[in-house]
């Protein structure tokens, strides 16, 4: 996994935590930190996290060999 994909995965996890906070507690952490949903910096952060999600979408369709892991082999006993 490349450094870009790792950063994108981290940002996607942050976005997922934020959505969890919104869903469970009606609290938008990004908006609270950066001054509301309509603040320019908040919109930039939301955009970056959205792009990170699109980058991670490519991981969904990569073969396991390219990700550096292999499927477990079943032994016949």
N, CA, C and O atoms as a DFTB+ gen file, in Angstrom:
308 C
 N C O
     1  1       0.860      -1.168       0.000
     2  2       0.000       0.000       0.000
     3  2       0.907       1.233       0.000
     4  3       1.836       1.331       0.802
     5  1       0.634       2.147      -0.886
     6  2       1.471       3.336      -1.006
     7  2       1.176       4.326       0.119
     8  3       0.176       4.209       0.826
     9  1       2.070       5.304       0.265
    10  2       1.895       6.329       1.302
    11  2       0.612       7.129       1.056
    12  3      -0.089       7.484       2.003
    13  1       0.307       7.411      -0.213
    14  2      -0.916       8.151      -0.539
    15  2      -2.151       7.375      -0.103
    16  3      -3.096       7.954       0.431
    17  1      -2.144       6.065      -0.331
    18  2      -3.281       5.241       0.063
    19  2      -3.411       5.160       1.579
    20  3      -4.526       5.127       2.100
    21  1      -2.299       5.130       2.287
    22  2      -2.345       5.107       3.754
    23  2      -2.903       6.414       4.302
    24  3      -3.711       6.406       5.231
    25  1      -2.478       7.531       3.733
    26  2      -3.001       8.831       4.161
    27  2      -4.488       8.917       3.847
    28  3      -5.273       9.392       4.667
    29  1      -4.875       8.458       2.661
    30  2      -6.283       8.471       2.276
    31  2      -7.103       7.588       3.215
    32  3      -8.221       7.946       3.584
    33  1      -6.557       6.449       3.599
    34  2      -7.266       5.558       4.521
    35  2      -7.440       6.224       5.882
    36  3      -8.509       6.122       6.485
    37  1      -6.416       6.899       6.370
    38  2      -6.506       7.611       7.640
    39  2      -7.576       8.701       7.581
    40  3      -8.373       8.841       8.508
    41  1      -7.593       9.461       6.508
    42  2      -8.600      10.515       6.355
    43  2     -10.008       9.932       6.243
    44  3     -10.962      10.511       6.762
    45  1     -10.138       8.810       5.580
    46  2     -11.436       8.162       5.466
    47  2     -11.918       7.674       6.833
    48  3     -13.105       7.772       7.142
    49  1     -11.021       7.161       7.635
    50  2     -11.381       6.732       8.991
    51  2     -11.825       7.936       9.819
    52  3     -12.806       7.848      10.557
    53  1     -11.119       9.052       9.707
    54  2     -11.522      10.277      10.410
    55  2     -12.917      10.702       9.974
    56  3     -13.741      11.089      10.802
    57  1     -13.178      10.632       8.675
    58  2     -14.501      10.973       8.160
    59  2     -15.575      10.036       8.683
    60  3     -16.683      10.471       8.997
    61  1     -15.253       8.749       8.779
    62  2     -16.216       7.777       9.291
    63  2     -16.520       8.036      10.765
    64  3     -17.668       7.915      11.195
    65  1     -15.503       8.390      11.532
    66  2     -15.733       8.721      12.942
    67  2     -16.621       9.951      13.053
    68  3     -17.526       9.996      13.886
    69  1     -16.364      10.948      12.214
    70  2     -17.190      12.156      12.234
    71  2     -18.644      11.830      11.895
    72  3     -19.559      12.348      12.535
    73  1     -18.865      10.972      10.888
    74  2     -20.235      10.585      10.537
    75  2     -20.881       9.790      11.661
    76  3     -22.084       9.913      11.892
    77  1     -20.104       8.983      12.361
    78  2     -20.636       8.268      13.509
    79  2     -21.085       9.220      14.612
    80  3     -22.136       9.028      15.224
    81  1     -20.276      10.248      14.857
    82  2     -20.658      11.264      15.852
    83  2     -21.930      11.995      15.439
    84  3     -22.789      12.286      16.271
    85  1     -22.041      12.287      14.151
    86  2     -23.251      12.951      13.664
    87  2     -24.461      12.035      13.831
    88  3     -25.521      12.474      14.279
    89  1     -24.303      10.782      13.475
    90  2     -25.416       9.839      13.547
    91  2     -25.876       9.540      14.959
    92  3     -27.076       9.479      15.226
    93  1     -24.930       9.352      15.866
    94  2     -25.287       8.954      17.225
    95  2     -25.578      10.132      18.151
    96  3     -26.449      10.045      19.017
    97  1     -24.847      11.232      17.968
    98  2     -24.943      12.330      18.932
    99  2     -25.337      13.668      18.324
   100  3     -25.430      14.664      19.042
   101  1     -25.572      13.713      17.010
   102  2     -25.873      14.956      16.300
   103  2     -24.801      16.013      16.562
   104  3     -25.108      17.189      16.762
   105  1     -23.544      15.578      16.559
   106  2     -22.415      16.463      16.803
   107  2     -21.428      16.339      15.661
   108  3     -20.873      15.263      15.437
   109  1     -21.202      17.419      14.936
   110  2     -20.267      17.446      13.822
   111  2     -18.933      17.986      14.338
   112  3     -18.772      19.193      14.521
   113  1     -17.981      17.079      14.570
   114  2     -16.691      17.459      15.134
   115  2     -15.922      18.392      14.209
   116  3     -15.318      19.357      14.675
   117  1     -15.934      18.123      12.911
   118  2     -15.218      18.984      11.965
   119  2     -15.769      20.409      11.980
   120  3     -15.010      21.377      11.958
   121  1     -17.081      20.526      12.018
   122  2     -17.696      21.853      12.060
   123  2     -17.366      22.558      13.370
   124  3     -17.144      23.769      13.386
   125  1     -17.334      21.804      14.470
   126  2     -17.017      22.396      15.764
   127  2     -15.573      22.890      15.814
   128  3     -15.293      23.939      16.393
   129  1     -14.667      22.143      15.213
   130  2     -13.254      22.523      15.244
   131  2     -12.974      23.688      14.300
   132  3     -12.240      24.611      14.653
   133  1     -13.555      23.650      13.098
   134  2     -13.179      24.600      12.051
   135  2     -14.191      25.708      11.816
   136  3     -14.089      26.413      10.812
   137  1     -15.166      25.889      12.702
   138  2     -16.019      27.065      12.617
   139  2     -17.308      26.915      11.838
   140  3     -17.760      27.884      11.228
   141  1     -17.911      25.757      11.832
   142  2     -19.186      25.564      11.154
   143  2     -19.036      24.893       9.815
   144  3     -17.952      24.865       9.234
   145  1     -20.149      24.347       9.324
   146  2     -20.110      23.614       8.067
   147  2     -19.874      24.509       6.863
   148  3     -19.346      24.051       5.849
   149  1     -20.250      25.762       6.956
   150  2     -20.107      26.655       5.804
   151  2     -18.805      27.439       5.802
   152  3     -18.556      28.211       4.876
   153  1     -17.968      27.259       6.820
   154  2     -16.669      27.923       6.836
   155  2     -15.804      27.356       5.711
   156  3     -15.879      26.168       5.398
   157  1     -15.002      28.199       5.122
   158  2     -14.182      27.789       3.982
   159  2     -13.270      26.627       4.340
   160  3     -13.161      25.669       3.574
   161  1     -12.622      26.697       5.482
   162  2     -11.700      25.617       5.861
   163  2     -12.452      24.306       6.083
   164  3     -11.939      23.237       5.750
   165  1     -13.646      24.374       6.637
   166  2     -14.447      23.159       6.820
   167  2     -14.804      22.540       5.479
   168  3     -14.732      21.321       5.321
   169  1     -15.184      23.353       4.527
   170  2     -15.543      22.836       3.206
   171  2     -14.334      22.216       2.521
   172  3     -14.471      21.226       1.802
   173  1     -13.159      22.784       2.732
   174  2     -11.934      22.211       2.168
   175  2     -11.646      20.850       2.801
   176  3     -11.317      19.890       2.104
   177  1     -11.775      20.777       4.139
   178  2     -11.543      19.513       4.840
   179  2     -12.535      18.452       4.374
   180  3     -12.149      17.313       4.114
   181  1     -13.814      18.821       4.267
   182  2     -14.820      17.868       3.776
   183  2     -14.459      17.391       2.369
   184  3     -14.604      16.207       2.065
   185  1     -14.001      18.278       1.527
   186  2     -13.610      17.909       0.161
   187  2     -12.425      16.960       0.140
   188  3     -12.410      15.994      -0.623
   189  1     -11.422      17.235       0.984
   190  2     -10.244      16.369       1.054
   191  2     -10.637      14.974       1.532
   192  3     -10.152      13.977       0.997
   193  1     -11.499      14.900       2.520
   194  2     -11.938      13.592       3.026
   195  2     -12.752      12.860       1.964
   196  3     -12.653      11.638       1.847
   197  1     -13.554      13.588       1.190
   198  2     -14.294      12.971       0.091
   199  2     -13.376      12.402      -0.979
   200  3     -13.615      11.308      -1.491
   201  1     -12.328      13.142      -1.317
   202  2     -11.348      12.652      -2.294
   203  2     -10.628      11.430      -1.752
   204  3     -10.348      10.492      -2.498
   205  1     -10.324      11.435      -0.450
   206  2      -9.673      10.280       0.167
   207  2     -10.561       9.041       0.045
   208  3     -10.070       7.940      -0.203
   209  1     -11.865       9.227       0.220
   210  2     -12.784       8.107       0.056
   211  2     -12.755       7.555      -1.360
   212  3     -12.823       6.342      -1.556
   213  1     -12.655       8.433      -2.345
   214  2     -12.580       7.979      -3.737
   215  2     -11.279       7.235      -4.009
   216  3     -11.268       6.261      -4.762
   217  1     -10.190       7.683      -3.405
   218  2      -8.911       6.985      -3.566
   219  2      -9.018       5.583      -2.965
   220  3      -8.522       4.614      -3.539
   221  1      -9.665       5.488      -1.810
   222  2      -9.809       4.179      -1.164
   223  2     -10.774       3.272      -1.897
   224  3     -10.721       2.053      -1.735
   225  1     -11.642       3.835      -2.690
   226  2     -12.545       3.020      -3.492
   227  2     -11.755       2.109      -4.427
   228  3     -12.179       0.988      -4.707
   229  1     -10.619       2.582      -4.907
   230  2      -9.778       1.761      -5.777
   231  2      -9.240       0.541      -5.039
   232  3      -9.025      -0.504      -5.653
   233  1      -9.017       0.658      -3.722
   234  2      -8.528      -0.492      -2.950
   235  2      -9.532      -1.633      -2.925
   236  3      -9.154      -2.798      -2.806
   237  1     -10.784      -1.303      -3.035
   238  2     -11.834      -2.311      -3.000
   239  2     -11.720      -3.285      -4.170
   240  3     -12.078      -4.456      -4.048
   241  1     -11.226      -2.800      -5.292
   242  2     -11.179      -3.615      -6.501
   243  2      -9.783      -4.147      -6.815
   244  3      -9.600      -4.800      -7.843
   245  1      -8.789      -3.884      -5.956
   246  2      -7.445      -4.403      -6.191
   247  2      -7.373      -5.866      -5.791
   248  3      -7.939      -6.267      -4.773
   249  1      -6.684      -6.654      -6.584
   250  2      -6.495      -8.059      -6.188
   251  2      -5.679      -8.144      -4.901
   252  3      -4.875      -7.259      -4.609
   253  1      -5.888      -9.204      -4.139
   254  2      -5.204      -9.373      -2.852
   255  2      -3.686      -9.430      -3.024
   256  3      -2.955      -8.974      -2.145
   257  1      -3.196      -9.982      -4.142
   258  2      -1.757     -10.086      -4.349
   259  2      -1.104      -8.713      -4.424
   260  3       0.022      -8.542      -3.958
   261  1      -1.787      -7.740      -4.999
   262  2      -1.237      -6.397      -5.112
   263  2      -1.214      -5.673      -3.773
   264  3      -0.422      -4.750      -3.578
   265  1      -2.071      -6.083      -2.858
   266  2      -2.123      -5.445      -1.546
   267  2      -1.103      -6.029      -0.584
   268  3      -0.962      -5.538       0.536
   269  1      -0.385      -7.071      -1.002
   270  2       0.648      -7.653      -0.176
   271  2       0.155      -8.730       0.762
   272  3       0.862      -9.099       1.699
   273  1      -1.028      -9.237       0.538
   274  2      -1.522     -10.334       1.358
   275  2      -2.111     -11.392       0.447
   276  3      -2.512     -11.115      -0.683
   277  1      -2.153     -12.562       0.943
   278  2      -2.705     -13.666       0.176
   279  2      -3.849     -14.284       0.961
   280  3      -3.956     -14.114       2.175
   281  1      -4.672     -14.980       0.267
   282  2      -5.803     -15.653       0.890
   283  2      -5.282     -16.834       1.707
   284  3      -4.335     -17.496       1.282
   285  1      -5.867     -17.110       2.850
   286  2      -5.426     -18.287       3.624
   287  2      -5.744     -19.565       2.866
   288  3      -6.797     -19.703       2.244
   289  1      -4.805     -20.491       2.938
   290  2      -4.991     -21.762       2.244
   291  2      -5.672     -22.749       3.189
   292  3      -5.317     -22.886       4.360
   293  1      -6.641     -23.412       2.634
   294  2      -7.386     -24.409       3.414
   295  2      -6.657     -25.738       3.321
   296  3      -6.305     -26.194       2.233
   297  1      -6.438     -26.345       4.460
   298  2      -5.784     -27.650       4.458
   299  2      -6.860     -28.736       4.508
   300  3      -7.878     -28.603       5.187
   301  1      -6.604     -29.787       3.785
   302  2      -7.523     -30.920       3.766
   303  2      -7.019     -31.980       4.718
   304  3      -6.008     -32.635       4.467
   305  1      -7.722     -32.137       5.790
   306  2      -7.307     -33.164       6.757
   307  2      -8.406     -34.144       6.998
   308  3      -8.240     -35.079       7.781
